[in-house]
Amino acid sequence: MEDIAMPRHLRLRLRLAIAGGKAVALAVCAGLVFIAGASFPISAPAATPGESPAAAGVDRSSPDRMVRAAVEGVLATIQANPDTRNGDLDKITAVVRQQFLPYTDFQRTTRLAVGSAWRSATPEQQKQLYEQFQTLLVRSYALSLSQVREQALKFRYKAPRTSGNDVVVETSVLNKGDEVKIDYRLQRGAAGWSIYDINMSGAWLIEVYRRQFADIVAKGGIEGLVKYLARHNAA
């Protein structure tokens, strides 16, 4: 079975980065899966049941501050806990779900990645695509974080490039002199700002997966894509 958890060129980049101890390894991690979950209100003074305190206290009226909280919050939590710091994959996965997913709009990401075929999917198929794609990306992200969890990193943030309710926040990941740029695309809806796409080295994540998903749908339809993702997640 072909591995679609991470596009081939990004898998190669991650392996080379980890071997060389470069900041790009973290950049791949930061870029691959910071796109899963649901958007939350711009103003949320207190945590709701099941919501992490860190996510509840973020000023969602500022896209760049929200991105910063999402990126740095998950890394700080991993580094602060002995189990996650030592690479406990299940606990790292739990941190990703709790500390990052609240900042994102994965339903939008899934819909855009599936493309025009999304409209032909039944509500149940759409639900399965959402759940399976989220699982795939969260697991890939957690695995990547387990490889670079002990790196000393710094982040630089630029003011967002604004275009109505859709903005791009530019960041740079710095480690031992290496620098990798990552762009985060956010949308502001009724519930507030949420991250839904990532750009690394000129490649937007949604576009990369849209090409892969189109090939699978062409061969097996929407049901074929659902089954493909489910088989991969069960492996």
C-alpha angles and dihedrals in degrees: 000000000000113000111238098165087100127011113254097248091050093047089053092047091051093050092050092046095051091048091051097040092235130157090243089078090064090042090058089050093047092048104042105062110014085111111082135097134031139307121254134204119284091236117045113152096175134036118256119220109292094012120118115245089233092057093046094056099051121115100235093185087079114063095194094050090048092052090049092052092048096048099041097036096063092046093048091051092050093048093048096056120070093213096051091039088057093051106263097169097197092053093044088053090052090052091052092051094047101037105035112023094070089065096057146070106221095166089064090046092051093047093051094043093052090048125188092350088070090076092058093052120100118240089256092051091049089052091050092048090051094049097043096045091048091051092049094052096042092052092047091049094048091050091051092048090052088061098051102029095119099051118118105234140179128195132210122200131196128202110270123265100239127215109162109283094348119075140169120220114201120211138174126209113212128195128158093337097314119118130193124183122219128182121206119201117209135183128206114218135159090291096049138255118339135175115241108158141029132205123204123172091350096308121115112212094226092054092050094053094040090064092049094046092048090058092050094046091049090058102037110010125233091311089055091055092048091051092045092054092044092052091049093050091048093052 
